Amino acid sequence: MFENLTEKLEGIFKKLRNRGRLDENNIQEALREIRMALLEADVNFRVVRDFVEDIRKRAVGQEVFESLSPGQQVVKIVYDRLVTLMGGSSSQIKFGSRFPAPIMLVGLQGCGKTTTAVKLARFITVQAKRVYLVSADVYRPAAMEQLRILAQANDFGVFDAGEIRNPLKICTQAREEAKRLGYEVLIVDTAGRLHIDEEMMMELKELKDILVPSEILFVADAMTGQDAVQVASRFNELLGIDGVIMTKMDGDARGGAALSLKAVMGKPIKFVGMGEKIDALEVFHPERMASRILGMGDVLSLVEKAQAVVGEKQARELEKKIRRNEFTLEDFRNQLQQIKKMGSIQDLLGMIPGLGKLKAIKDVSPDEKELVRVTAIIDSMTKQERLNYLIIDGQRRKRIAMGSGTSVQEVNRLLKSYAEMRKLMRKMSGKGALKSLRRGNFPFKS
């Protein structure tokens, strides 16, 4: 989402770093470019004005001008201000003391409330809480059926309203049913409209009065830019929301809404939707997002994703194999399967500090289908071939290609890539490699 903004900011900071000393003119020029980059990213113009002025006050001073690395000092100031702009720290979801704890999801039609309700249920379930879902959308055709199918596909409890078509009665009965069945959290998927109207807001206010929710979360579509900020502000005025879930953050929108929301309406972004999968809902961390915007990567999120799919014992065994140069094609296949569970390859690459700056990586747009083809090729090998790739001669390559529905050329490419990866792993596990990575110096040529 922030790709264009990141590229522009990196260019601005590169020019600053290349100067041995900075003066007020250098700073003013950089601030003009930062201002334009933020406006082009669809950040609210008042937010941009205050943001740039705050940086100017901090950057034009002895702290920067007399620093040994003035360019880096400016980057640090921008980073700190970005973190503050987006809320300072992550905001936890509140459950309160009510049983079950009601959580209302509100927003316009098409913002992704129903799928977000199921994703949120999955997130809360991981915290060892039992979650019950209910749809209060009696207007959109098949809205209730959509929630029921998604919930049941993921083994979540969901209320069956039967012939009831009154949202207030549905939610009241759903709460009683959730309490009777011992559920701790009740997620209410409310109805949306194409625009805000009085009838819609009256219904939501009545639901709020009946349920007394522990959280009212506004679901915003990041692709709608500043419109999302304006609509969220209106919902907050009329309803009083507790936070925002921003969906479609993996899209190609400019990202201005994410940078504007907290400053404009004073409510934090609590979660972001990063894809269509059930686990593609992440806690919003302002400091990590600021790091990614400035091209510094997001190692913590990458580690968390890896820990979620790879056990500690499995990780240690893999490390030993790499160090002993015993990483086989079978291990390679297993790692590909783990990567698929972690999400988009492009997102994973963006979390690695410095990797996005390598031209070889920038020019690559990873094809997720390629993982399927590679897995099929490895699955078509015998156990012996997966353990020792050097025995795979011409005849074996023809057989593997036929068995996997691919070509001999594709098999050759895979084996060549695998051999090169083994060499890279040897270098990465070598003495001093970790220190090089921390400095942003990669032990291979791009």
N, C-alpha and C positions, 0 to 999 in steps of 0.2 A: 504493500500500500504506500509506504513512504519512500519508494525507490527514487523518484525524481527529486524529492526534497533532500534526501541523503546525498545524492550525487552533487547537487548544487552547494550544499553546506561543506562537503568534503573539498570541493574546488576553492571555496572561499577560505577555508582554514589552511589549505595547502599554501596559498599565497601568503598568508600571515606567518606561517611557520618558516617560509623561505626568507623572510626578512630578519636580519640580525637584531634590529631594533625597531620599535613601533613608535609612531608619534600620533597626535590627535587626528591628523588627516587620514592616516592609514586606518585607524579605528572607524572613523566616520564613513569612509568608503566601504569597509567591510559591513558595517551596520546597514548601509543602504542596500547592499546586495542581500543581506539576511532578510531585510524587510520585504524585498521583492520576492524572494524564495518562499517566504511564509504566505504572502498574499496569493501567489500562484498555487500554493498547496491548499487554498480555500480556507485558511484560518481567518476567523472573525477580525475585521480591520481594527476594532478597538483593542482587541487582545494583542494584535501585532504592534500597535502603537505603544501600549504599556510595556510590552515585552522588550522592544528595542530600546525604549527610554531607560528601563531598569538596567539593561546590559551596558548602555552608554555611561550611566552614572558609576557603575562598578569598574568598567574597563578603562575609562579615562582617569587614571590616577597613578600614584607612585607604585602601587602593588604590581601593576602590569608593566609600566614603562621601565622600572628598574629591575624587573625579573630577568633571570638568566635565560628563560624560555618564554618570552612574552606571548608568542603565538599560542603556546600550549595553555597559558594562563587564561586567554580569551576563550578557548575551547572549554575549559573547566567552568568558567562563568556561565557560558551558554548552556552547558550540561545542567548545572545546578538550577538555572532558571527554568529550563524545560521540565525538570523533575517537579519543581514547585508548581508550575503551570498546570501539570496534569494531576495534581493532588498531593504530591509529596511522598505518600506511601500507599500501599495497597489497602483497600477497605474490606473488612470481613463482613460476611453475611450475618445478620442478627436473627436469632430464633426466639428470643424472649422466653417467658415462663409459661406461656399458654400451651395447652395440649389438645389437639395437634397445633403446631405453629403455622398459621396461614401466611403464604407468600403470594401476593398478587402480581401478575405480569400484565402490564398495560402498554398500549401503543397503537399506531395506525395499522390498517390492513396491509399485509404484504411485507411487514418488517421481520417476520420469522418468529413470532411469539410461540406458535405451537411446537415447532422443532426445538426452540430454545427451552421450552418447559421440560421436554424430555431430557435434553442435555443437562439442565440444571438438576433434574431428579437424579441423574447418574452421578453428577458431581457431589451432591449431598449424600447419596448412598455410600460413596467411597468413605465418607466420614462416619460410617457406621450408624446412620439414621435411616429409619424406614419412611419411605415417601409415598404419598398417595396423590394422584392427579385428578383434576376435574376440569372439564371444558364448560365455560359459561357463555360460549358463543353459539347462540341459537339462531343467528342470522345467516352466517356464511354457509352455503351448502356443503355438507360432509365435514364440517369443522370438527364435530364431536367424533365422527368416525375416524378422521385422520389421527386425532390424539389417542383414541383407543387402540388403533393398529400399531402406532409407534410405541406406546406404553407396553402393550402386551408382547411385542417383539423383543423388548428389553427386560421383560419380567417385572414391570412396575405395576403397582395396584392402580386401577383407574375406575372412577365412579360411572355407573351406567344410569343415565337420567331417564331412560325409557321414553315415555310419552310426554314428560314434563318439558315445558317450553318457557318457563319463567326462570331467568338467571338467578334471582334471589332465592327461590325455593330450591333450585338445583344445588347452589353452594351451601345452603343451610343443611340440606340432607346429606351432602357429601361430607361436610364437617362431622356430623353425627356418626356417619358410617365409618369415617377414618378413625374417630375416637373409639368406636366399638371394636374395630379390628386391630387397635393398638399401633396405629401409624403415628409417627412423631411430627411429620411435616406434611402440610397440605398445599400443593402448588395449584393455583387457580389461573387457568388460561382464559383471559377475558376476551370479549369481542372487540374487534377493531373496526374502523371506518376508513373510507378513502380520505376523509378530512375530519377535523374536530367539529362536533356539533353538540348542541345543548342536550339532546336526548342521550347521547353517548356518555357525556360527563355526569349527568344525573344518575344514570344507571351505575357508573363506577363509584360515585359518592355513596349511593345506597349500599353497594357491596362492601365498601370500606367501613361503613357504619355497622353493618351486620357482622362482618368477619373480624374487625379490629386487627388487621394484618400486622405481623411483626416486621414485614418489609413490603414496600410497593416499589417494584423495579420497572423502570421504563425501558422497553426494548426498542433500540434505535438502529436503523439501517444505515451503515457507514457510507453506502453508495449515494445517499441523498445529500451528503455534505452539510452545508449550513442550514438547510431545511430541517434536518434532524435536530439541530440545536434549538431552532425556533419552536418546533413542535414540543420538544422536551421541556422547554421553558414554560410553554403554555400549560402542559400537563402538571408541571410543578406548581404553578400559580393556582390552578383549580383543584388539585388533588393532594399535593404535598408528597412528592416521591422521595425515596430514600437513596436511590442510586440508579445507575444506568447499566444495561447490558448492550454492548455495541456488537451487532452482527455483521457478517460479511467483511471482516477485517482482512481476509485473505484475498479480497478482490483488488481491482485496479483503481479504486477511488483515490483522491489526492490526500486524504487523511486529515483535513482541516477540522472536521467535527471532533475527532478525538483530542485535538490540541485545544479546542475552544470550549468544550462542554463545562468543565469544572470552573473556569474563569467566568463564564457567562452566567451560569445558573447556580453555582455553589454546591453542586451535587457531584459525588465522585462516580467515575466509571468503575464498576465492581468486577465485571467480567467482559471478555471479548470472545466472539465466535470466530474461529479460525478455519472453518471448513464444514463439510456436511456430515461427517461422522459423529457418532454419539458422544465420543470423548473429545470433540473439537470445541470445548468451552474451557477457557483458561482464566485464572485470576489475573486481573489487570495490575501490573507492577509498573508504576510511573518511572522508577529509576531504570528498569530494564528496557522499557520502551524508548526512553531518552537515549540510552546507550545504542540501541539499534538505529535510531534516527540519525545519530552522529557517526554511524558506520563502525562502531566499536564492538558489534556483536552482542550476544546474549548467552554467555556460557551457562549461567545458572539455570535458565529455562531448558537449555539443551541437556544438561545433566539430569534435571528432573524428569524430562521425557524419557531419557535412557533408563533411569532407575525404575520408572513405571513399567517398563517392558523387559528389562534384563535384571535378573537377580544378582546379588553380590557374589555368590559362589560361581555362577556362570561367567560373570565378568572377570573374576580372578583366573579361572581356568583358561579363558580366551587370552588374557594377558600373558600367561605362561607359554601358551602355544606360539604367540607372536614373537616372544623373546627367544624361543628355541627354534624359530623358523619352521614351525610345524603347522602353520595355518593352511588347511586343506580346502579343496573346493566344497566339501561338505560343510565346513565352517562358514565358508563364503555364502553358501545358500542360506544357512541359518541366520546369518547377519542381515541378509537381504529381507528375510521375513520379519525380522525385528524392526528394520528401518521402515517397512510398510506400515507397521503398527504405530510408529512415531509420528507419522503425518507426511506432509508435502516435503519432497527433497529440497525444493527451492527455499522453503522456510528454514529447513535445517542448515543449509549452507549459509543463510543469512545470519545465523546465530554464532557462527565461528569467527572470532576476531580476525580481521585482515583478509579473510578468504574472499570476501566480496570484491576486494580491490584487485585481485589477480585477474588479468585479462583473460586467461584461459578459462576461468570460472565464469566471468561475466558474459562471455560469448556462448556459454552453454545454457540451454533451456532444458533441464532434465525431463525426459519422457517417462512418465510413470508406467506406461505400458511396457517399456524396455525391461523393467524389473520382472514382469510376468514372463517375457521371452527368455531372459537369462535363467530364471528359475526352472522353466521347462527344459532348457538345454541341460542343466545340471541334473535334473530329475531323470533324464534319459541316459545318464551314465551309469555304469556299474559301480558297486561299492569300491572296488579296487581302483577304478579310474578316478573316482572322487578323492581317494586318499593319496594317489600318486599320478598327477596330471602328465608326467613325463612319458608315460606308457601310451598316451593317446596318439596313435599314428594315423595315417591317411584313411585306412579302412575303418577304424573306430570312429573317426570324425564323420564319415559318410553315414554310418549307422546312427550316431547321435543326432545328426541333422534330420534324418528321416524320422526318427522316433519323436523328436520335439516339434516337427512341423516347421523347421527353420532351414537355413542354407548352411553349407559347409563354411562359407565366408563368415557367417555370423558366429559359428562355433570357433573359427580361427580368431575372430576379434575378441571373443570372451576369454579364450585361453591366453592371448597376448596381454589383455588388460589385467587378468589375474596374476600373470607372471610379473608385470610391472608393479602391481599393488604389493606383492610380496617383498619386492626390493624396497619400496617406499616404507613399508612397515618396519623393515630392518633398520632403516635410517631413523625413523620416528622413535624406535625403542632404544636407539643408541645413546651413549653417554652425552649429556649436554643438550639433547634434543628438546627436552621440556623447557629449559631456560631460553632456548632460541625461540620457541613458540610464544613464550610469555613476552618476549621482546618484539614479537611480530615478524621474526625472521624464520621463514619456512625452510627446512632442510631438503628442499627440492626446487627445481627450476620450473617457473610457470611458462 
